[in-house]
Every structure is written in structure tokens, then in C-alpha cells.
Amino acid sequence: MPEQIRVFVNDRGISLAAGALVRDAIQAGAPDLLPDCETGKAGITDARGLPLSLDEPLAAGSILRAQRSSRRGGG
């Protein structure tokens, strides 16, 4: 098993320890979005557009997209 895996967060390649979680990738690749991901104000999807949780393990080559929600509260 490799010691490092390469993943992509918002088109930015990063190397993480094998066994890293989605949370680790967001912390390394888009740290400004992590607090919003934790509170649900931002979402994370995989390359197919399927939602991911912060506690999911990553595989080498994973492609993640993290972005703030465009929905406004109080609707």
C-alpha cells in the first residue's frame, strides 16, 4: 500500500497520507471551506456529482469539488 495518495480538490492536486478522509483533503486543498462544510453551508461532491461526507475515506485519484451553497436561508 502506498504511503501517499494523490487526490484533487477543486482542480488542485494534493498529496495526502494513505487512509486520508475527505476532511483531510478539504483541509489541505480548500481550508477556507472546511468550516462551511462542517456546518452544511458548503457541500462536497465526487467526480460524478454525488455528495460526500467529511468522514469518507479517499482512494488515490479521487476528484472532489467543494463549494458553498447558493441557497439562501429564511425562505
A tleap script that builds the chain and sets N, CA, C and O, in Angstrom:
source leaprc.protein.ff14SB
mol = sequence {
  NMET PRO GLU GLN ILE ARG VAL PHE VAL ASN
  ASP ARG GLY ILE SER LEU ALA ALA GLY ALA
  LEU VAL ARG ASP ALA ILE GLN ALA GLY ALA
  PRO ASP LEU LEU PRO ASP CYS GLU THR GLY
  LYS ALA GLY ILE THR ASP ALA ARG GLY LEU
  PRO LEU SER LEU ASP GLU PRO LEU ALA ALA
  GLY SER ILE LEU ARG ALA GLN ARG SER SER
  ARG ARG GLY GLY CGLY
}
set mol.1.N position { 0.854 -1.186 0.000 }
set mol.1.CA position { 0.000 0.000 0.000 }
set mol.1.C position { 0.898 1.247 0.000 }
set mol.1.O position { 1.835 1.343 0.793 }
set mol.2.N position { 0.607 2.181 -0.881 }
set mol.2.CA position { 1.454 3.386 -0.933 }
set mol.2.C position { 1.293 4.231 0.329 }
set mol.2.O position { 0.242 4.234 0.972 }
set mol.3.N position { 2.359 4.942 0.661 }
set mol.3.CA position { 2.309 5.815 1.832 }
set mol.3.C position { 1.564 7.111 1.534 }
set mol.3.O position { 0.994 7.720 2.439 }
set mol.4.N position { 1.563 7.537 0.273 }
set mol.4.CA position { 0.900 8.774 -0.143 }
set mol.4.C position { -0.083 8.468 -1.280 }
set mol.4.O position { 0.151 7.576 -2.095 }
set mol.5.N position { -1.184 9.223 -1.317 }
set mol.5.CA position { -2.106 9.159 -2.434 }
set mol.5.C position { -2.262 10.562 -3.011 }
set mol.5.O position { -2.123 11.556 -2.298 }
set mol.6.N position { -2.544 10.628 -4.275 }
set mol.6.CA position { -2.762 11.912 -4.949 }
set mol.6.C position { -4.254 12.058 -5.165 }
set mol.6.O position { -4.891 11.168 -5.730 }
set mol.7.N position { -4.832 13.193 -4.713 }
set mol.7.CA position { -6.243 13.496 -4.912 }
set mol.7.C position { -6.358 14.924 -5.441 }
set mol.7.O position { -5.384 15.677 -5.449 }
set mol.8.N position { -7.538 15.275 -5.872 }
set mol.8.CA position { -7.761 16.595 -6.454 }
set mol.8.C position { -8.946 17.254 -5.771 }
set mol.8.O position { -10.022 16.668 -5.657 }
set mol.9.N position { -8.731 18.483 -5.318 }
set mol.9.CA position { -9.771 19.277 -4.672 }
set mol.9.C position { -9.921 20.563 -5.464 }
set mol.9.O position { -8.992 21.367 -5.536 }
set mol.10.N position { -11.086 20.756 -6.055 }
set mol.10.CA position { -11.341 21.951 -6.868 }
set mol.10.C position { -10.211 22.177 -7.872 }
set mol.10.O position { -9.669 23.277 -7.979 }
set mol.11.N position { -9.868 21.124 -8.601 }
set mol.11.CA position { -8.861 21.164 -9.673 }
set mol.11.C position { -7.427 21.338 -9.180 }
set mol.11.O position { -6.525 21.572 -9.985 }
set mol.12.N position { -7.205 21.231 -7.893 }
set mol.12.CA position { -5.855 21.369 -7.336 }
set mol.12.C position { -5.373 20.012 -6.840 }
set mol.12.O position { -6.000 19.405 -5.972 }
set mol.13.N position { -4.270 19.541 -7.388 }
set mol.13.CA position { -3.710 18.266 -6.967 }
set mol.13.C position { -2.988 18.387 -5.644 }
set mol.13.O position { -2.210 19.317 -5.432 }
set mol.14.N position { -3.249 17.437 -4.751 }
set mol.14.CA position { -2.579 17.422 -3.457 }
set mol.14.C position { -2.200 15.983 -3.107 }
set mol.14.O position { -2.844 15.036 -3.561 }
set mol.15.N position { -1.180 15.831 -2.319 }
set mol.15.CA position { -0.759 14.520 -1.832 }
set mol.15.C position { -1.133 14.406 -0.364 }
set mol.15.O position { -0.909 15.324 0.425 }
set mol.16.N position { -1.706 13.264 -0.016 }
set mol.16.CA position { -2.126 13.002 1.359 }
set mol.16.C position { -1.632 11.624 1.775 }
set mol.16.O position { -1.273 10.801 0.933 }
set mol.17.N position { -1.617 11.385 3.057 }
set mol.17.CA position { -1.266 10.067 3.559 }
set mol.17.C position { -2.334 9.062 3.143 }
set mol.17.O position { -3.522 9.386 3.117 }
set mol.18.N position { -1.912 7.854 2.820 }
set mol.18.CA position { -2.871 6.792 2.528 }
set mol.18.C position { -3.800 6.642 3.731 }
set mol.18.O position { -3.352 6.719 4.875 }
set mol.19.N position { -5.080 6.429 3.478 }
set mol.19.CA position { -6.057 6.327 4.551 }
set mol.19.C position { -6.698 7.654 4.919 }
set mol.19.O position { -7.506 7.715 5.845 }
set mol.20.N position { -6.347 8.720 4.201 }
set mol.20.CA position { -6.900 10.048 4.487 }
set mol.20.C position { -8.402 10.074 4.211 }
set mol.20.O position { -8.925 9.292 3.418 }
set mol.21.N position { -9.065 10.988 4.883 }
set mol.21.CA position { -10.503 11.181 4.735 }
set mol.21.C position { -10.787 12.418 3.887 }
set mol.21.O position { -9.897 13.228 3.630 }
set mol.22.N position { -12.038 12.548 3.460 }
set mol.22.CA position { -12.459 13.737 2.714 }
set mol.22.C position { -12.109 14.998 3.505 }
set mol.22.O position { -11.647 15.982 2.928 }
set mol.23.N position { -12.324 14.974 4.808 }
set mol.23.CA position { -11.999 16.124 5.676 }
set mol.23.C position { -10.531 16.539 5.511 }
set mol.23.O position { -10.225 17.730 5.448 }
set mol.24.N position { -9.631 15.560 5.442 }
set mol.24.CA position { -8.203 15.850 5.290 }
set mol.24.C position { -7.927 16.540 3.954 }
set mol.24.O position { -7.112 17.460 3.879 }
set mol.25.N position { -8.608 16.092 2.908 }
set mol.25.CA position { -8.417 16.683 1.586 }
set mol.25.C position { -8.918 18.122 1.547 }
set mol.25.O position { -8.273 18.993 0.963 }
set mol.26.N position { -10.066 18.371 2.169 }
set mol.26.CA position { -10.600 19.736 2.190 }
set mol.26.C position { -9.688 20.635 3.022 }
set mol.26.O position { -9.430 21.778 2.646 }
set mol.27.N position { -9.202 20.123 4.144 }
set mol.27.CA position { -8.288 20.906 4.985 }
set mol.27.C position { -7.035 21.289 4.213 }
set mol.27.O position { -6.540 22.407 4.353 }
set mol.28.N position { -6.520 20.379 3.402 }
set mol.28.CA position { -5.287 20.651 2.658 }
set mol.28.C position { -5.532 21.460 1.390 }
set mol.28.O position { -4.706 22.294 1.020 }
set mol.29.N position { -6.658 21.224 0.722 }
set mol.29.CA position { -6.869 21.832 -0.589 }
set mol.29.C position { -7.780 23.042 -0.622 }
set mol.29.O position { -7.684 23.862 -1.535 }
set mol.30.N position { -8.666 23.169 0.361 }
set mol.30.CA position { -9.606 24.304 0.407 }
set mol.30.C position { -9.952 24.603 1.865 }
set mol.30.O position { -11.115 24.522 2.258 }
set mol.31.N position { -8.931 24.951 2.675 }
set mol.31.CA position { -9.158 25.119 4.114 }
set mol.31.C position { -10.187 26.188 4.465 }
set mol.31.O position { -10.831 26.102 5.510 }
set mol.32.N position { -10.349 27.181 3.617 }
set mol.32.CA position { -11.340 28.227 3.881 }
set mol.32.C position { -12.771 27.691 3.818 }
set mol.32.O position { -13.683 28.302 4.376 }
set mol.33.N position { -12.979 26.546 3.137 }
set mol.33.CA position { -14.316 25.970 3.017 }
set mol.33.C position { -14.642 24.956 4.105 }
set mol.33.O position { -15.807 24.601 4.286 }
set mol.34.N position { -13.636 24.486 4.830 }
set mol.34.CA position { -13.881 23.435 5.818 }
set mol.34.C position { -14.924 23.823 6.865 }
set mol.34.O position { -15.817 23.017 7.127 }
set mol.35.N position { -14.867 25.000 7.476 }
set mol.35.CA position { -15.908 25.336 8.458 }
set mol.35.C position { -17.314 25.304 7.852 }
set mol.35.O position { -18.256 24.855 8.505 }
set mol.36.N position { -17.462 25.773 6.617 }
set mol.36.CA position { -18.776 25.742 5.977 }
set mol.36.C position { -19.192 24.322 5.624 }
set mol.36.O position { -20.382 24.009 5.659 }
set mol.37.N position { -18.249 23.463 5.287 }
set mol.37.CA position { -18.563 22.053 5.035 }
set mol.37.C position { -19.045 21.386 6.321 }
set mol.37.O position { -19.960 20.563 6.292 }
set mol.38.N position { -18.439 21.738 7.432 }
set mol.38.CA position { -18.816 21.150 8.719 }
set mol.38.C position { -20.208 21.576 9.165 }
set mol.38.O position { -20.892 20.819 9.855 }
set mol.39.N position { -20.633 22.762 8.785 }
set mol.39.CA position { -21.959 23.252 9.196 }
set mol.39.C position { -23.035 23.059 8.133 }
set mol.39.O position { -24.200 23.379 8.368 }
set mol.40.N position { -22.656 22.541 6.973 }
set mol.40.CA position { -23.638 22.320 5.912 }
set mol.40.C position { -23.841 23.516 4.999 }
set mol.40.O position { -24.696 23.467 4.114 }
set mol.41.N position { -23.085 24.585 5.184 }
set mol.41.CA position { -23.194 25.752 4.318 }
set mol.41.C position { -22.445 25.556 3.008 }
set mol.41.O position { -22.610 26.332 2.067 }
set mol.42.N position { -21.615 24.508 2.952 }
set mol.42.CA position { -20.908 24.140 1.728 }
set mol.42.C position { -21.061 22.639 1.555 }
set mol.42.O position { -21.207 21.896 2.525 }
set mol.43.N position { -21.023 22.214 0.313 }
set mol.43.CA position { -21.155 20.796 0.022 }
set mol.43.C position { -19.927 20.264 -0.685 }
set mol.43.O position { -19.149 21.018 -1.270 }
set mol.44.N position { -19.766 18.953 -0.622 }
set mol.44.CA position { -18.653 18.280 -1.278 }
set mol.44.C position { -19.227 17.183 -2.152 }
set mol.44.O position { -20.067 16.400 -1.709 }
set mol.45.N position { -18.775 17.128 -3.391 }
set mol.45.CA position { -19.203 16.074 -4.301 }
set mol.45.C position { -17.989 15.396 -4.916 }
set mol.45.O position { -16.880 15.930 -4.917 }
set mol.46.N position { -18.237 14.200 -5.440 }
set mol.46.CA position { -17.169 13.492 -6.137 }
set mol.46.C position { -17.212 13.846 -7.620 }
set mol.46.O position { -17.974 14.719 -8.034 }
set mol.47.N position { -16.399 13.170 -8.408 }
set mol.47.CA position { -16.300 13.482 -9.838 }
set mol.47.C position { -17.622 13.264 -10.576 }
set mol.47.O position { -17.844 13.846 -11.638 }
set mol.48.N position { -18.497 12.430 -10.017 }
set mol.48.CA position { -19.804 12.170 -10.644 }
set mol.48.C position { -20.889 13.111 -10.149 }
set mol.48.O position { -22.025 13.063 -10.619 }
set mol.49.N position { -20.531 13.972 -9.192 }
set mol.49.CA position { -21.513 14.900 -8.643 }
set mol.49.C position { -22.295 14.328 -7.476 }
set mol.49.O position { -23.286 14.917 -7.044 }
set mol.50.N position { -21.857 13.175 -6.957 }
set mol.50.CA position { -22.537 12.573 -5.816 }
set mol.50.C position { -21.987 13.158 -4.517 }
set mol.50.O position { -20.778 13.344 -4.377 }
set mol.51.N position { -22.882 13.448 -3.565 }
set mol.51.CA position { -22.428 14.070 -2.318 }
set mol.51.C position { -21.562 13.134 -1.493 }
set mol.51.O position { -21.760 11.920 -1.484 }
set mol.52.N position { -20.595 13.729 -0.800 }
set mol.52.CA position { -19.680 13.004 0.078 }
set mol.52.C position { -19.747 13.594 1.475 }
set mol.52.O position { -19.995 14.788 1.648 }
set mol.53.N position { -19.524 12.741 2.474 }
set mol.53.CA position { -19.416 13.239 3.839 }
set mol.53.C position { -17.940 13.448 4.168 }
set mol.53.O position { -17.061 12.884 3.516 }
set mol.54.N position { -17.689 14.244 5.160 }
set mol.54.CA position { -16.313 14.541 5.560 }
set mol.54.C position { -15.573 13.319 6.097 }
set mol.54.O position { -14.342 13.293 6.093 }
set mol.55.N position { -16.300 12.318 6.555 }
set mol.55.CA position { -15.672 11.163 7.185 }
set mol.55.C position { -15.451 9.990 6.238 }
set mol.55.O position { -15.074 8.906 6.683 }
set mol.56.N position { -15.677 10.184 4.946 }
set mol.56.CA position { -15.461 9.101 3.989 }
set mol.56.C position { -13.984 8.975 3.633 }
set mol.56.O position { -13.294 9.981 3.467 }
set mol.57.N position { -13.501 7.741 3.515 }
set mol.57.CA position { -12.100 7.539 3.119 }
set mol.57.C position { -11.902 7.845 1.641 }
set mol.57.O position { -12.823 7.712 0.836 }
set mol.58.N position { -10.693 8.254 1.300 }
set mol.58.CA position { -10.353 8.590 -0.083 }
set mol.58.C position { -9.543 7.478 -0.731 }
set mol.58.O position { -8.809 6.746 -0.068 }
set mol.59.N position { -9.695 7.374 -2.036 }
set mol.59.CA position { -8.862 6.479 -2.836 }
set mol.59.C position { -7.928 7.348 -3.668 }
set mol.59.O position { -8.225 8.513 -3.932 }
set mol.60.N position { -6.816 6.786 -4.072 }
set mol.60.CA position { -5.889 7.512 -4.940 }
set mol.60.C position { -6.627 7.946 -6.204 }
set mol.60.O position { -7.362 7.162 -6.804 }
set mol.61.N position { -6.424 9.196 -6.601 }
set mol.61.CA position { -7.057 9.731 -7.802 }
set mol.61.C position { -8.437 10.318 -7.578 }
set mol.61.O position { -9.083 10.751 -8.532 }
set mol.62.N position { -8.904 10.341 -6.335 }
set mol.62.CA position { -10.228 10.917 -6.051 }
set mol.62.C position { -10.280 12.367 -6.514 }
set mol.62.O position { -9.313 13.116 -6.379 }
set mol.63.N position { -11.424 12.741 -7.061 }
set mol.63.CA position { -11.653 14.115 -7.512 }
set mol.63.C position { -12.811 14.668 -6.704 }
set mol.63.O position { -13.920 14.137 -6.746 }
set mol.64.N position { -12.547 15.742 -5.968 }
set mol.64.CA position { -13.551 16.356 -5.099 }
set mol.64.C position { -13.835 17.778 -5.542 }
set mol.64.O position { -12.952 18.492 -6.017 }
set mol.65.N position { -15.071 18.167 -5.377 }
set mol.65.CA position { -15.474 19.554 -5.631 }
set mol.65.C position { -16.160 20.040 -4.364 }
set mol.65.O position { -17.135 19.441 -3.911 }
set mol.66.N position { -15.653 21.123 -3.794 }
set mol.66.CA position { -16.251 21.725 -2.598 }
set mol.66.C position { -16.665 23.139 -2.949 }
set mol.66.O position { -15.886 23.906 -3.515 }
set mol.67.N position { -17.905 23.480 -2.606 }
set mol.67.CA position { -18.369 24.848 -2.858 }
set mol.67.C position { -19.490 25.203 -1.907 }
set mol.67.O position { -20.239 24.346 -1.438 }
set mol.68.N position { -19.580 26.488 -1.640 }
set mol.68.CA position { -20.635 26.995 -0.781 }
set mol.68.C position { -21.973 26.881 -1.486 }
set mol.68.O position { -22.059 26.994 -2.709 }
set mol.69.N position { -23.006 26.659 -0.706 }
set mol.69.CA position { -24.350 26.530 -1.250 }
set mol.69.C position { -24.843 27.887 -1.723 }
set mol.69.O position { -24.573 28.915 -1.102 }
set mol.70.N position { -25.562 27.873 -2.823 }
set mol.70.CA position { -26.145 29.116 -3.322 }
set mol.70.C position { -27.532 29.358 -2.732 }
set mol.70.O position { -28.143 30.395 -2.989 }
set mol.71.N position { -28.022 28.422 -1.957 }
set mol.71.CA position { -29.340 28.570 -1.336 }
set mol.71.C position { -29.266 29.574 -0.191 }
set mol.71.O position { -28.297 29.607 0.567 }
set mol.72.N position { -30.285 30.369 -0.087 }
set mol.72.CA position { -30.352 31.350 0.991 }
set mol.72.C position { -31.354 30.885 2.035 }
set mol.72.O position { -32.414 30.353 1.704 }
set mol.73.N position { -31.011 31.087 3.278 }
set mol.73.CA position { -31.890 30.672 4.374 }
set mol.73.C position { -33.058 31.622 4.548 }
set mol.73.O position { -33.084 32.715 3.983 }
set mol.74.N position { -34.014 31.188 5.334 }
set mol.74.CA position { -35.147 32.026 5.690 }
set mol.74.C position { -36.255 32.066 4.676 }
set mol.74.O position { -37.158 32.894 4.794 }
set mol.75.N position { -36.223 31.189 3.665 }
set mol.75.CA position { -37.056 31.141 2.546 }
set mol.75.C position { -38.458 31.095 2.584 }
set mol.75.O position { -39.103 31.054 1.536 }
savepdb mol mol.pdb
quit
